[in-house]
């Protein structure tokens, strides 16, 4: 099905590649996709039927990748078990390779040759130090380098003898122990996951809190669960996280014991399926429009509405490198431009001040808008003051001092003018006030009276924030 706004572009692509697709014996593209700025942000989501012949599987993937790259795709996504689907545990161990093996070497060369990024959605990786394998989602850049390797953290174990169903990944797969931070790519920040991870929304929420714009779920869903759950789960992850979701898929009959659902697709942040593969081997093209993503998050600012006082904050306390989404942060009755924010965690954000009592005076506030310190959850309180500690340490380094005034004006009688709990951090210098405690009088009155001459320019504040950001891009 082709939507009216994309019909012309889709027909152009179909006419251009239909002959090559027929020669490759691939299914035609399903062109339900947006082509806004497609020449810069085009991706290809692939579908295949891997079997126990690694060379044949590689040749199938190679044709998909080469054709998609010719079509203009910047990133090509392959499904879980792109390398092979074994017919037994013994065969799976025999066919598995280490990361420095010949199969991955071929894919790295292919990425370099085609000048395209590859998402290899689940490779059986043999490790010397273990009798188990890992199910590894690899991201390779267009220079042929591995930029990320994610080991699947949720393993699918089902054993129902009466239904003759037995799929136990834990028989041979070692459970992953880490959620990777999102990876910068030519089309946006990619969060890596695999198949069964789709059923655990906490993983995706964690990735988005760390800056993910694209969630990936390369899969080999069974026919039974795929028919009822596949699209519903994918669209749910897109909607609740306000992200693009890319789901490459295995399809068809792999062997007499195993069949997969297929229906590889791409979903936009509003939950609309914008590209989907038809039956058989093939790929679908879609455009990643990050401006649309920002618009969705701005008009439905769910991250600012989260009640972390009622349920725990899931994300690791690491600052995402991209602080520009959302375009502004709510701070009580006013808004702080994202350009003025220099650090953010899962529950707090730090930003430069519009009217400074001393040079370097900054603020740290909770992401969730609440009036009083007592309204924050224990998790939020911990995050807020850990953020204050780190910001204070950086400011003292930047301003070459060993002392700071750190204070909370908790309520209007304490001098609070913005109805949102926040912490003032003021680097101190010798002689900045004749009497040390005079700083509190200055703080109480610094934003009172005629402010027309006191407010700093937005561009000056943005420059200060940009300078401070570089101190927060890595873990402390």
ROLUM-595293 format. One record per residue (C-alpha): residue in three letters; x, y negated, z. Coordinates in nm, 3 decimals, decimal comma. Layout:
+-----+---------+---------+---------+
|   r |    east |   north |      up |
+-----+---------+---------+---------+
| ALA |       X |       Y |       Z |
...
+-----+---------+---------+---------+
! end
This chain:
+-----+---------+---------+---------+
|   r |    east |   north |      up |
+-----+---------+---------+---------+
| UNK |   0,000 |   0,000 |   0,000 |
| UNK |   0,134 |  -0,343 |  -0,094 |
| UNK |   0,015 |  -0,657 |   0,077 |
| UNK |  -0,064 |  -0,955 |  -0,144 |
| UNK |   0,214 |  -1,175 |  -0,014 |
| UNK |   0,481 |  -0,914 |  -0,084 |
| UNK |   0,344 |  -0,753 |  -0,397 |
| UNK |   0,564 |  -0,941 |  -0,642 |
| UNK |   0,883 |  -0,872 |  -0,452 |
| UNK |   0,791 |  -0,509 |  -0,398 |
| UNK |   0,717 |  -0,453 |  -0,766 |
| UNK |   1,050 |  -0,611 |  -0,851 |
| UNK |   1,233 |  -0,369 |  -0,623 |
| UNK |   1,031 |  -0,072 |  -0,742 |
| UNK |   1,099 |  -0,144 |  -1,108 |
| UNK |   1,466 |  -0,200 |  -1,037 |
| UNK |   1,521 |   0,123 |  -0,844 |
| UNK |   1,248 |   0,365 |  -0,952 |
| UNK |   1,469 |   0,532 |  -1,213 |
| UNK |   1,757 |   0,575 |  -0,974 |
| UNK |   1,524 |   0,713 |  -0,708 |
| UNK |   1,387 |   0,969 |  -0,953 |
| UNK |   1,737 |   1,069 |  -1,053 |
| UNK |   1,823 |   1,113 |  -0,686 |
| UNK |   1,502 |   1,310 |  -0,628 |
| UNK |   1,403 |   1,069 |  -0,355 |
| UNK |   1,053 |   0,961 |  -0,265 |
| UNK |   0,955 |   0,612 |  -0,386 |
| UNK |   0,972 |   0,320 |  -0,147 |
| UNK |   0,671 |   0,217 |   0,052 |
| UNK |   0,687 |  -0,160 |   0,022 |
| UNK |   0,472 |  -0,288 |   0,306 |
| UNK |   0,734 |  -0,543 |   0,404 |
| UNK |   0,804 |  -0,910 |   0,448 |
| UNK |   1,060 |  -1,064 |   0,212 |
| UNK |   1,101 |  -1,397 |   0,390 |
| UNK |   1,474 |  -1,470 |   0,363 |
| UNK |   1,511 |  -1,103 |   0,261 |
| UNK |   1,838 |  -1,162 |   0,081 |
| UNK |   2,004 |  -1,236 |   0,416 |
| UNK |   1,826 |  -1,002 |   0,658 |
| UNK |   1,722 |  -0,695 |   0,460 |
| UNK |   1,742 |  -0,353 |   0,624 |
| UNK |   1,666 |  -0,001 |   0,507 |
| UNK |   1,503 |   0,262 |   0,728 |
| UNK |   1,567 |   0,616 |   0,604 |
| UNK |   1,388 |   0,948 |   0,615 |
| UNK |   1,537 |   1,288 |   0,533 |
| UNK |   1,509 |   1,662 |   0,595 |
| UNK |   1,840 |   1,771 |   0,742 |
| UNK |   1,922 |   2,141 |   0,742 |
| UNK |   2,222 |   2,345 |   0,850 |
| UNK |   2,441 |   2,247 |   0,555 |
| UNK |   2,645 |   1,941 |   0,654 |
| UNK |   2,777 |   1,869 |   0,306 |
| UNK |   2,430 |   1,872 |   0,149 |
| UNK |   2,301 |   1,649 |   0,427 |
| UNK |   2,588 |   1,407 |   0,371 |
| UNK |   2,520 |   1,390 |  -0,002 |
| UNK |   2,154 |   1,312 |   0,068 |
| UNK |   2,252 |   1,037 |   0,313 |
| UNK |   2,515 |   0,904 |   0,073 |
| UNK |   2,258 |   0,858 |  -0,203 |
| UNK |   2,018 |   0,685 |   0,035 |
| UNK |   2,289 |   0,452 |   0,164 |
| UNK |   2,429 |   0,365 |  -0,179 |
| UNK |   2,085 |   0,293 |  -0,322 |
| UNK |   1,978 |   0,088 |  -0,021 |
| UNK |   2,302 |  -0,111 |  -0,031 |
| UNK |   2,248 |  -0,182 |  -0,400 |
| UNK |   1,900 |  -0,306 |  -0,310 |
| UNK |   2,059 |  -0,561 |  -0,077 |
| UNK |   2,025 |  -0,393 |   0,263 |
| UNK |   2,271 |  -0,526 |   0,521 |
| UNK |   2,208 |  -0,241 |   0,766 |
| UNK |   2,095 |   0,114 |   0,680 |
| UNK |   1,935 |   0,325 |   0,955 |
| UNK |   1,959 |   0,707 |   0,948 |
| UNK |   1,761 |   0,939 |   1,179 |
| UNK |   1,857 |   1,157 |   1,471 |
| UNK |   2,037 |   1,476 |   1,360 |
| UNK |   2,143 |   1,314 |   1,033 |
| UNK |   2,448 |   1,542 |   1,040 |
| UNK |   2,259 |   1,874 |   1,060 |
| UNK |   1,976 |   2,068 |   1,222 |
| UNK |   2,104 |   2,406 |   1,338 |
| UNK |   1,896 |   2,723 |   1,351 |
| UNK |   2,038 |   2,838 |   1,684 |
| UNK |   2,238 |   2,717 |   1,981 |
| UNK |   2,541 |   2,909 |   1,857 |
| UNK |   2,520 |   2,756 |   1,511 |
| UNK |   2,476 |   2,406 |   1,654 |
| UNK |   2,797 |   2,438 |   1,858 |
| UNK |   2,979 |   2,577 |   1,556 |
| UNK |   2,874 |   2,290 |   1,327 |
| UNK |   2,933 |   2,006 |   1,576 |
| UNK |   3,238 |   1,783 |   1,526 |
| UNK |   3,432 |   1,535 |   1,738 |
| UNK |   3,418 |   1,163 |   1,659 |
| UNK |   3,751 |   1,191 |   1,479 |
| UNK |   3,625 |   1,475 |   1,259 |
| UNK |   3,588 |   1,473 |   0,878 |
| UNK |   3,213 |   1,405 |   0,869 |
| UNK |   3,226 |   1,076 |   1,057 |
| UNK |   3,537 |   0,983 |   0,860 |
| UNK |   3,329 |   1,015 |   0,542 |
| UNK |   3,054 |   0,793 |   0,681 |
| UNK |   3,305 |   0,528 |   0,790 |
| UNK |   3,454 |   0,524 |   0,441 |
| UNK |   3,105 |   0,505 |   0,291 |
| UNK |   3,016 |   0,202 |   0,506 |
| UNK |   3,337 |   0,031 |   0,400 |
| UNK |   3,287 |   0,117 |   0,033 |
| UNK |   2,925 |  -0,002 |   0,025 |
| UNK |   2,993 |  -0,306 |   0,247 |
| UNK |   2,698 |  -0,213 |   0,467 |
| UNK |   2,643 |  -0,148 |   0,836 |
| UNK |   2,526 |   0,202 |   0,929 |
| UNK |   2,311 |   0,314 |   1,220 |
| UNK |   2,381 |   0,686 |   1,247 |
| UNK |   2,094 |   0,782 |   1,468 |
| UNK |   2,211 |   1,092 |   1,648 |
| UNK |   2,524 |   1,295 |   1,581 |
| UNK |   2,610 |   1,624 |   1,752 |
| UNK |   2,945 |   1,527 |   1,905 |
| UNK |   3,187 |   1,789 |   2,035 |
| UNK |   3,406 |   1,679 |   2,326 |
| UNK |   3,728 |   1,853 |   2,422 |
| UNK |   3,680 |   1,810 |   2,794 |
| UNK |   3,328 |   1,956 |   2,800 |
| UNK |   3,149 |   2,273 |   2,697 |
| UNK |   2,846 |   2,059 |   2,618 |
| UNK |   2,774 |   1,831 |   2,321 |
| UNK |   2,652 |   1,473 |   2,325 |
| UNK |   2,370 |   1,333 |   2,112 |
| UNK |   2,537 |   1,013 |   1,997 |
| UNK |   2,386 |   0,713 |   1,815 |
| UNK |   2,672 |   0,539 |   1,633 |
| UNK |   2,680 |   0,190 |   1,486 |
| UNK |   2,943 |   0,137 |   1,216 |
| UNK |   3,020 |  -0,204 |   1,066 |
| UNK |   3,089 |  -0,284 |   0,702 |
| UNK |   3,463 |  -0,247 |   0,760 |
| UNK |   3,413 |   0,115 |   0,859 |
| UNK |   3,474 |   0,060 |   1,230 |
| UNK |   3,266 |   0,210 |   1,511 |
| UNK |   3,128 |  -0,086 |   1,707 |
| UNK |   2,907 |   0,112 |   1,945 |
| UNK |   2,846 |   0,473 |   2,053 |
| UNK |   2,538 |   0,540 |   2,264 |
| UNK |   2,481 |   0,881 |   2,423 |
| UNK |   2,114 |   0,971 |   2,463 |
| UNK |   2,010 |   0,929 |   2,827 |
| UNK |   1,667 |   1,100 |   2,821 |
| UNK |   1,674 |   1,465 |   2,713 |
| UNK |   1,368 |   1,640 |   2,574 |
| UNK |   1,309 |   1,966 |   2,761 |
| UNK |   0,990 |   2,161 |   2,689 |
| UNK |   0,938 |   2,534 |   2,741 |
| UNK |   0,581 |   2,662 |   2,688 |
| UNK |   0,600 |   3,038 |   2,615 |
| UNK |   0,227 |   3,084 |   2,552 |
| UNK |   0,249 |   2,831 |   2,270 |
| UNK |   0,584 |   2,962 |   2,151 |
| UNK |   0,738 |   2,621 |   2,208 |
| UNK |   1,090 |   2,593 |   2,343 |
| UNK |   1,292 |   2,280 |   2,284 |
| UNK |   1,550 |   2,221 |   2,555 |
| UNK |   1,816 |   1,967 |   2,471 |
| UNK |   1,979 |   2,019 |   2,809 |
| UNK |   2,081 |   2,371 |   2,703 |
| UNK |   2,356 |   2,215 |   2,495 |
| UNK |   2,341 |   1,834 |   2,526 |
| UNK |   2,507 |   1,638 |   2,804 |
| UNK |   2,296 |   1,350 |   2,936 |
| UNK |   2,425 |   0,998 |   2,866 |
| UNK |   2,504 |   0,772 |   3,162 |
| UNK |   2,489 |   0,420 |   3,020 |
| UNK |   2,252 |   0,174 |   2,853 |
| UNK |   2,468 |  -0,025 |   2,613 |
| UNK |   2,431 |  -0,402 |   2,580 |
| UNK |   2,283 |  -0,513 |   2,245 |
| UNK |   2,528 |  -0,529 |   1,956 |
| UNK |   2,560 |  -0,830 |   1,726 |
| UNK |   2,494 |  -0,734 |   1,363 |
| UNK |   2,429 |  -0,922 |   1,037 |
| UNK |   2,052 |  -0,900 |   1,101 |
| UNK |   2,035 |  -0,961 |   1,478 |
| UNK |   2,116 |  -0,806 |   1,814 |
| UNK |   2,054 |  -0,431 |   1,803 |
| UNK |   1,962 |  -0,215 |   2,102 |
| UNK |   2,049 |   0,153 |   2,061 |
| UNK |   1,827 |   0,443 |   2,170 |
| UNK |   1,735 |   0,789 |   2,038 |
| UNK |   1,400 |   0,965 |   1,988 |
| UNK |   1,274 |   1,073 |   2,333 |
| UNK |   1,405 |   0,745 |   2,480 |
| UNK |   1,102 |   0,590 |   2,310 |
| UNK |   0,876 |   0,725 |   2,585 |
| UNK |   1,059 |   0,533 |   2,859 |
| UNK |   0,975 |   0,162 |   2,831 |
| UNK |   1,220 |   0,070 |   3,108 |
| UNK |   1,512 |   0,130 |   2,872 |
| UNK |   1,375 |  -0,113 |   2,613 |
| UNK |   1,287 |  -0,373 |   2,876 |
| UNK |   1,644 |  -0,355 |   3,001 |
| UNK |   1,783 |  -0,404 |   2,651 |
| UNK |   1,559 |  -0,701 |   2,578 |
| UNK |   1,651 |  -0,865 |   2,909 |
| UNK |   2,009 |  -0,844 |   2,785 |
| UNK |   1,926 |  -1,014 |   2,456 |
| UNK |   1,807 |  -0,741 |   2,216 |
| UNK |   1,609 |  -0,854 |   1,911 |
| UNK |   1,589 |  -0,517 |   1,733 |
| UNK |   1,512 |  -0,189 |   1,910 |
| UNK |   1,607 |   0,135 |   1,734 |
| UNK |   1,453 |   0,479 |   1,781 |
| UNK |   1,604 |   0,721 |   1,527 |
| UNK |   1,405 |   1,038 |   1,577 |
| UNK |   1,313 |   1,394 |   1,494 |
| UNK |   0,959 |   1,401 |   1,636 |
| UNK |   0,774 |   1,730 |   1,615 |
| UNK |   0,467 |   1,737 |   1,393 |
| UNK |   0,226 |   1,785 |   1,682 |
| UNK |   0,343 |   1,495 |   1,897 |
| UNK |   0,425 |   1,277 |   1,600 |
| UNK |   0,071 |   1,289 |   1,466 |
| UNK |  -0,077 |   1,147 |   1,787 |
| UNK |   0,202 |   0,949 |   1,954 |
| UNK |   0,464 |   0,830 |   1,703 |
| UNK |   0,316 |   0,508 |   1,567 |
| UNK |   0,135 |   0,424 |   1,892 |
| UNK |   0,457 |   0,438 |   2,093 |
| UNK |   0,660 |   0,244 |   1,838 |
| UNK |   0,405 |  -0,035 |   1,812 |
| UNK |   0,378 |  -0,049 |   2,190 |
| UNK |   0,754 |  -0,099 |   2,227 |
| UNK |   0,743 |  -0,376 |   1,965 |
| UNK |   0,451 |  -0,559 |   2,126 |
| UNK |   0,554 |  -0,538 |   2,491 |
| UNK |   0,915 |  -0,636 |   2,415 |
| UNK |   0,841 |  -0,884 |   2,134 |
| UNK |   1,110 |  -0,720 |   1,923 |
| UNK |   1,152 |  -0,562 |   1,583 |
| UNK |   1,143 |  -0,183 |   1,610 |
| UNK |   1,329 |   0,031 |   1,355 |
| UNK |   1,258 |   0,404 |   1,358 |
| UNK |   1,437 |   0,626 |   1,107 |
| UNK |   1,296 |   0,978 |   1,104 |
| UNK |   1,349 |   1,341 |   1,013 |
| UNK |   1,064 |   1,485 |   0,806 |
| UNK |   0,948 |   1,821 |   0,673 |
| UNK |   1,062 |   2,178 |   0,732 |
| UNK |   1,421 |   2,221 |   0,855 |
| UNK |   1,399 |   2,595 |   0,914 |
| UNK |   1,142 |   2,854 |   1,015 |
| UNK |   1,151 |   2,729 |   1,376 |
| UNK |   1,156 |   2,355 |   1,324 |
| UNK |   0,954 |   2,088 |   1,140 |
| UNK |   0,949 |   1,710 |   1,185 |
| UNK |   0,677 |   1,447 |   1,151 |
| UNK |   0,855 |   1,182 |   0,944 |
| UNK |   0,680 |   0,846 |   0,890 |
| UNK |   0,995 |   0,635 |   0,931 |
| UNK |   0,889 |   0,275 |   0,981 |
| UNK |   0,975 |  -0,082 |   1,079 |
| UNK |   0,747 |  -0,285 |   1,306 |
| UNK |   0,761 |  -0,660 |   1,366 |
| UNK |   0,743 |  -0,832 |   1,709 |
| UNK |   0,366 |  -0,874 |   1,682 |
| UNK |   0,317 |  -0,498 |   1,637 |
| UNK |   0,253 |  -0,492 |   1,262 |
| UNK |   0,400 |  -0,208 |   1,056 |
| UNK |   0,589 |  -0,396 |   0,784 |
| UNK |   0,760 |  -0,098 |   0,617 |
| UNK |   0,698 |   0,276 |   0,614 |
| UNK |   0,836 |   0,572 |   0,421 |
| UNK |   0,605 |   0,799 |   0,227 |
| UNK |   0,640 |   1,179 |   0,233 |
| UNK |   0,979 |   1,336 |   0,171 |
| UNK |   1,329 |   1,193 |   0,153 |
| UNK |   1,359 |   0,821 |   0,088 |
| UNK |   1,387 |   0,481 |   0,246 |
| UNK |   1,182 |   0,167 |   0,298 |
| UNK |   1,307 |  -0,191 |   0,297 |
| UNK |   1,210 |  -0,461 |   0,545 |
| UNK |   1,320 |  -0,813 |   0,628 |
| UNK |   1,420 |  -0,913 |   0,982 |
| UNK |   1,292 |  -1,267 |   1,041 |
| UNK |   1,442 |  -1,392 |   1,367 |
| UNK |   1,256 |  -1,723 |   1,342 |
| UNK |   0,932 |  -1,526 |   1,352 |
| UNK |   1,059 |  -1,341 |   1,658 |
| UNK |   1,130 |  -1,668 |   1,838 |
| UNK |   0,784 |  -1,794 |   1,748 |
| UNK |   0,619 |  -1,482 |   1,893 |
| UNK |   0,815 |  -1,517 |   2,216 |
| UNK |   0,740 |  -1,889 |   2,241 |
| UNK |   0,365 |  -1,857 |   2,191 |
| UNK |   0,342 |  -1,560 |   2,431 |
| UNK |   0,615 |  -1,625 |   2,695 |
| UNK |   0,571 |  -1,300 |   2,886 |
| UNK |   0,922 |  -1,301 |   3,030 |
| UNK |   0,845 |  -1,619 |   3,218 |
| UNK |   0,522 |  -1,467 |   3,351 |
| UNK |   0,670 |  -1,147 |   3,493 |
| UNK |   0,590 |  -1,083 |   3,860 |
| UNK |   0,920 |  -0,956 |   3,990 |
| UNK |   0,788 |  -1,026 |   4,337 |
| UNK |   0,548 |  -0,734 |   4,283 |
| UNK |   0,762 |  -0,494 |   4,080 |
| UNK |   1,137 |  -0,454 |   4,044 |
| UNK |   1,353 |  -0,630 |   3,791 |
| UNK |   1,499 |  -0,362 |   3,563 |
| UNK |   1,779 |  -0,534 |   3,379 |
| UNK |   2,148 |  -0,524 |   3,472 |
| UNK |   2,270 |  -0,864 |   3,590 |
| UNK |   2,464 |  -0,960 |   3,283 |
| UNK |   2,423 |  -1,278 |   3,085 |
| UNK |   2,314 |  -1,228 |   2,723 |
| UNK |   2,534 |  -1,417 |   2,480 |
| UNK |   2,233 |  -1,569 |   2,307 |
| UNK |   2,058 |  -1,807 |   2,546 |
| UNK |   1,858 |  -1,985 |   2,275 |
| UNK |   1,559 |  -1,749 |   2,292 |
| UNK |   1,322 |  -1,879 |   2,418 |
| UNK |   1,383 |  -2,235 |   2,284 |
| UNK |   1,305 |  -2,375 |   2,628 |
| UNK |   1,279 |  -2,257 |   2,989 |
| UNK |   0,994 |  -2,359 |   3,215 |
| UNK |   1,118 |  -2,549 |   3,519 |
| UNK |   0,821 |  -2,642 |   3,733 |
| UNK |   0,627 |  -2,918 |   3,561 |
| UNK |   0,902 |  -2,982 |   3,303 |
| UNK |   1,090 |  -2,783 |   3,039 |
| UNK |   1,464 |  -2,729 |   3,007 |
| UNK |   1,598 |  -2,703 |   2,652 |
| UNK |   1,778 |  -2,375 |   2,586 |
| UNK |   2,079 |  -2,574 |   2,466 |
| UNK |   2,123 |  -2,696 |   2,825 |
| UNK |   2,127 |  -2,345 |   2,978 |
| UNK |   2,473 |  -2,191 |   3,020 |
| UNK |   2,402 |  -1,869 |   3,211 |
| UNK |   2,111 |  -1,631 |   3,255 |
| UNK |   2,050 |  -1,306 |   3,437 |
| UNK |   1,744 |  -1,087 |   3,449 |
| UNK |   1,580 |  -1,310 |   3,713 |
| UNK |   1,765 |  -1,644 |   3,720 |
| UNK |   1,906 |  -1,912 |   3,492 |
| UNK |   2,166 |  -2,186 |   3,538 |
| UNK |   2,159 |  -2,519 |   3,357 |
| UNK |   2,322 |  -2,861 |   3,353 |
| UNK |   2,158 |  -3,151 |   3,532 |
| UNK |   1,982 |  -3,446 |   3,370 |
| UNK |   2,087 |  -3,678 |   3,655 |
| UNK |   2,404 |  -3,581 |   3,842 |
| UNK |   2,494 |  -3,687 |   4,194 |
| UNK |   2,858 |  -3,593 |   4,125 |
| UNK |   3,029 |  -3,475 |   3,803 |
| UNK |   2,956 |  -3,107 |   3,744 |
| UNK |   2,629 |  -3,106 |   3,943 |
| UNK |   2,423 |  -2,813 |   3,807 |
| UNK |   2,110 |  -2,622 |   3,901 |
| UNK |   2,020 |  -2,254 |   3,935 |
| UNK |   1,651 |  -2,157 |   3,928 |
| UNK |   1,444 |  -1,840 |   3,921 |
| UNK |   1,314 |  -1,738 |   3,580 |
| UNK |   0,974 |  -1,685 |   3,735 |
| UNK |   0,826 |  -2,025 |   3,824 |
| UNK |   0,751 |  -2,028 |   4,198 |
| UNK |   0,740 |  -2,322 |   4,438 |
| UNK |   0,910 |  -2,188 |   4,752 |
| UNK |   1,205 |  -1,966 |   4,832 |
| UNK |   0,980 |  -1,746 |   5,045 |
| UNK |   0,771 |  -1,659 |   4,737 |
| UNK |   1,060 |  -1,479 |   4,566 |
| UNK |   1,091 |  -1,101 |   4,593 |
| UNK |   1,398 |  -0,951 |   4,765 |
| UNK |   1,534 |  -0,858 |   4,421 |
| UNK |   1,487 |  -1,214 |   4,294 |
| UNK |   1,645 |  -1,364 |   4,605 |
| UNK |   1,946 |  -1,137 |   4,566 |
| UNK |   1,980 |  -1,220 |   4,198 |
| UNK |   1,940 |  -1,594 |   4,260 |
| UNK |   2,216 |  -1,617 |   4,518 |
| UNK |   2,449 |  -1,382 |   4,334 |
| UNK |   2,406 |  -1,616 |   4,038 |
| UNK |   2,478 |  -1,914 |   4,263 |
| UNK |   2,798 |  -1,745 |   4,383 |
| UNK |   2,922 |  -1,687 |   4,032 |
| UNK |   2,829 |  -2,033 |   3,905 |
| UNK |   2,993 |  -2,196 |   4,208 |
| UNK |   3,312 |  -2,001 |   4,146 |
| UNK |   3,325 |  -2,109 |   3,782 |
| UNK |   3,249 |  -2,474 |   3,859 |
| UNK |   3,528 |  -2,493 |   4,115 |
| UNK |   3,767 |  -2,355 |   3,857 |
| UNK |   3,648 |  -2,595 |   3,586 |
| UNK |   3,659 |  -2,900 |   3,814 |
| UNK |   3,977 |  -2,798 |   3,995 |
| UNK |   3,834 |  -2,804 |   4,345 |
| UNK |   3,804 |  -2,568 |   4,640 |
| UNK |   3,479 |  -2,695 |   4,790 |
| UNK |   3,114 |  -2,725 |   4,692 |
| UNK |   2,788 |  -2,839 |   4,841 |
| UNK |   2,524 |  -2,573 |   4,783 |
| UNK |   2,172 |  -2,662 |   4,890 |
| UNK |   1,804 |  -2,585 |   4,840 |
| UNK |   1,539 |  -2,855 |   4,879 |
| UNK |   1,264 |  -2,613 |   4,973 |
| UNK |   0,939 |  -2,809 |   4,956 |
| UNK |   0,844 |  -3,177 |   4,911 |
| UNK |   0,935 |  -3,282 |   5,267 |
| UNK |   1,286 |  -3,151 |   5,199 |
| UNK |   1,317 |  -3,373 |   4,892 |
| UNK |   1,197 |  -3,129 |   4,625 |
| UNK |   1,056 |  -3,319 |   4,326 |
| UNK |   1,040 |  -3,032 |   4,073 |
| UNK |   0,782 |  -2,774 |   4,178 |
| UNK |   1,005 |  -2,474 |   4,118 |
| UNK |   1,253 |  -2,321 |   4,362 |
| UNK |   1,608 |  -2,412 |   4,264 |
| UNK |   1,957 |  -2,443 |   4,407 |
| UNK |   2,184 |  -2,748 |   4,366 |
| UNK |   2,555 |  -2,677 |   4,322 |
| UNK |   2,778 |  -2,985 |   4,352 |
| UNK |   3,159 |  -2,957 |   4,316 |
| UNK |   3,323 |  -3,174 |   4,582 |
| UNK |   3,633 |  -3,391 |   4,555 |
| UNK |   3,832 |  -3,586 |   4,814 |
| UNK |   3,668 |  -3,922 |   4,885 |
| UNK |   3,361 |  -3,870 |   4,666 |
| UNK |   3,154 |  -4,005 |   4,960 |
| UNK |   3,276 |  -4,224 |   5,250 |
| UNK |   3,091 |  -3,994 |   5,489 |
| UNK |   3,050 |  -3,633 |   5,385 |
| UNK |   2,681 |  -3,603 |   5,475 |
| UNK |   2,594 |  -3,905 |   5,259 |
| UNK |   2,570 |  -3,661 |   4,971 |
| UNK |   2,236 |  -3,540 |   5,106 |
| UNK |   2,092 |  -3,893 |   5,102 |
| UNK |   2,219 |  -3,934 |   4,745 |
| UNK |   2,067 |  -3,600 |   4,648 |
| UNK |   1,730 |  -3,694 |   4,794 |
| UNK |   1,717 |  -4,018 |   4,594 |
| UNK |   1,911 |  -3,939 |   4,276 |
| UNK |   1,597 |  -3,875 |   4,069 |
| UNK |   1,380 |  -4,149 |   4,222 |
| UNK |   1,302 |  -4,501 |   4,101 |
| UNK |   1,376 |  -4,631 |   3,750 |
| UNK |   1,541 |  -4,340 |   3,570 |
| UNK |   1,574 |  -4,502 |   3,227 |
| UNK |   1,943 |  -4,574 |   3,285 |
| UNK |   2,018 |  -4,260 |   3,485 |
| UNK |   1,906 |  -3,984 |   3,246 |
| UNK |   2,184 |  -3,822 |   3,048 |
| UNK |   2,155 |  -3,776 |   2,672 |
| UNK |   2,046 |  -3,433 |   2,550 |
| UNK |   2,353 |  -3,401 |   2,328 |
| UNK |   2,587 |  -3,468 |   2,623 |
| UNK |   2,410 |  -3,207 |   2,832 |
| UNK |   2,427 |  -2,954 |   2,548 |
| UNK |   2,800 |  -3,015 |   2,508 |
| UNK |   2,859 |  -2,951 |   2,879 |
| UNK |   2,650 |  -2,633 |   2,869 |
| UNK |   2,840 |  -2,509 |   2,565 |
| UNK |   3,168 |  -2,565 |   2,745 |
| UNK |   3,050 |  -2,370 |   3,049 |
| UNK |   2,904 |  -2,077 |   2,850 |
| UNK |   3,244 |  -1,936 |   2,760 |
| UNK |   3,310 |  -1,857 |   3,126 |
| UNK |   3,004 |  -1,631 |   3,144 |
| UNK |   3,030 |  -1,417 |   2,831 |
| UNK |   3,207 |  -1,131 |   3,005 |
| UNK |   3,152 |  -0,950 |   3,330 |
| UNK |   3,311 |  -1,114 |   3,635 |
+-----+---------+---------+---------+
! end
